[in-house]
């Protein structure tokens, strides 16, 4: 007697299922982290990098109450940072990637990226400017209560920005700043047609 696995289409994966808010998929085998780069200097910057590879098993990758589907997932993450310190001034730059590869349900594969940085500039002994920004190109987890039954995971872009000024006085410190968050969601196909996510931007 022979056994085999037939590839399942994405439409068959998501049709007729019931999402369970708060339901969690089980997973085993945490990632193993290894240094990606030995710390070194590049001009005035100190460079460092890390990488991790993991294999995990989920018995309910779509986080549904019925018609649960299981799969093995390989995760790969890496990142690099560049730090510059000049007296009281500081600048940190970072970038990274998070990849996921499914053994059976390859439509769930994802490629997430991010870049960002933060810093502080001292204007005088009592006054400093500070700020930072980060941009992510990522996907919405099937575990999210806002996730819909798209054929593929829903992609979106997120931005996080902040800036301000700090002033020290003899007996107190004044810190004034502001933050901004931006989100831009892609539309996604489902078995019932196109899901318009523009209202979530």
Secondary structure as GFF3:
##gff-version 3
##sequence-region A 1 201
A	DSSP	alpha_helix	10	14	.	.	.	ID=ss1
A	DSSP	beta_strand	32	42	.	.	.	ID=ss2
A	DSSP	beta_strand	45	58	.	.	.	ID=ss3
A	DSSP	beta_strand	71	86	.	.	.	ID=ss4
A	DSSP	beta_strand	89	102	.	.	.	ID=ss5
A	DSSP	three_ten_helix	106	108	.	.	.	ID=ss6
A	DSSP	beta_strand	110	122	.	.	.	ID=ss7
A	DSSP	beta_strand	127	139	.	.	.	ID=ss8
A	DSSP	beta_strand	155	168	.	.	.	ID=ss9
A	DSSP	beta_strand	173	185	.	.	.	ID=ss10
A	DSSP	beta_strand	188	190	.	.	.	ID=ss11
A	DSSP	beta_strand	193	195	.	.	.	ID=ss12
A	DSSP	three_ten_helix	198	200	.	.	.	ID=ss13
###
